[in-house]
Amino acid sequence: MAGGNYGWNLWEGNHCFETASCSSEGLILPKAEYSHQEGHSVTGGLVYHGPSIPILDGKYLFADYVTGKLWTLPTEGGNMLKVGELGINPTAFGEDAKRRLYIASGSGPIYRI
């Protein structure tokens, strides 16, 4: 939901973050979260509809900036799944005219998924 209140800076995932008031009233809470044992900073992604990897079709791909782990999340419910480790610090996702996804890294290269 564009323009919604996702709880910044009161919540981290589904957990109250350093505030006296832990009310979630009026907030849009996440559909999934992972612990700090798995990662530390989500780099938002895109839903995959590309031609190259049919098993990922319709899944939201995102990554963790600190660990470089790549995750999928089904758009219609289901569990988050770690796809692998990228070996980079992902900073952004993009899509070309053929619906192929790309990941940019903090060091400059852009990688096609």
N, C-alpha and C positions, 0 to 999 in steps of 0.2 A: 504494500500500500504506500504509494508515494506521499511524502509529507506526513506520515504517521509518527507517533511518539513511540520510539523503540527503547526508551528508558535511559538514554544517555544523560547524564553521567551517574545515574542512580542504581543501575542494574548492570550486571555482567552475566550474560546468558540468562538463566532462570534464577540467578542468585542476587540478593541485595548486596550492593557494593558501597560500603562506608557511608551510610546515611541513617539518620534517626528514624525516617519514615520508610517502611518497606512496602508500601501499598503499590500494587500493580494495577490499580484501577485506571482505566483509560490508556494503558500501555499495550503495545503489540509485542508479545513475547516471542522468542525464537521457536522455530519448528524443531530445531536440533541444537545440541551443544556438545562439546567435548571438554575433558578435564585438562588441567595444566600438565598432566603427565603425558598427554598426547600432543599438545601444542600451546601456543601463547597468543597468536595474533592472526585472526582470520583475514585473508585476502579474498574478497567477494569474487564470484565467478559468473558463469553463464550457463544456461541450459544448452546441452549439446544436441544438435540436429544435423551434424555433419555426415558425409558419405563414408568416411573411412572406418568408423568403429561402431557398428550397429548396436552392440551390447550397451553402449552408453547413451543411445538415443532417448531423449526425454528426461535425462538425469541432469541435475544441477551439479556442475563441477566447481570446486573451490579449493583453496590451498591455505596452508599455514605459513606465514612469512618467516617465522623463526626456525621451524623444523624442516620446511620444504615438503611436508607431506601433502599429497593430493587426495581429495575426498570426493565422493559422489553422494548425492541425496536425491532419492526419487521425488518428483514434483507432486505425485499423488499418494503421499504417505509411504511409510516404510522406513527402514533403518539406514543410517549413514554408513558408508563403507569406505575404508581406506583403499585407494587404488594403488598407491606407491609413494616413493620418495623421489622428488625431483632433482635434488642436489643443487638447488638454487634458492634464492630468497625471492619468491614471487611477489610482484608489486601490482600487477594488473592483468586482466583478461580482456581479450578482444575477439571479434569474429569478422571474417571476410565475406565477400559477396556469395561465396559458395558454401557458407555456413560452417567453415572450418574454424576451430578455436585456436587461439594463440595465448601464450603466457609470456609476459614481460618480467625480466628479473631486475633487481636493484643494480646489478652491475652492467646493464645495458643490452645484452642480447634479447631477442624475441624468439620464442620457440613455438612451433606448430604442434598441436596435439594430434 
